[in-house]
Amino acid sequence: MDVTAGVETLPNQSPVVTVRDSETGQVKFQVQPYPGITGTASVAVGDLNYDGIPDLVVAPGSNLPAIITIFN
């Protein structure tokens, strides 16, 4: 399954990451990786543990604590 991930950042809110099926555009899931922390985030998708299922890596934007989060 191929997926894409994007980040929605609204003023004074925590970023929300949306993961979608690459072919259909259907939302697979959404996650708020840093509740209570406002700002931006960067995302990447890849199979980090070689189980055939894409994993999601999220990193906070600049001027935020360096908390890398992996969802598998």
Secondary structure, 3 states (H helix, E strand, C coil): CCEEEEEECCCCCCCEEEEEECCCCCEEEEECCCCCCCCCEEEEEECCCCCCCCEEEEEECCCCCCCCEEEC
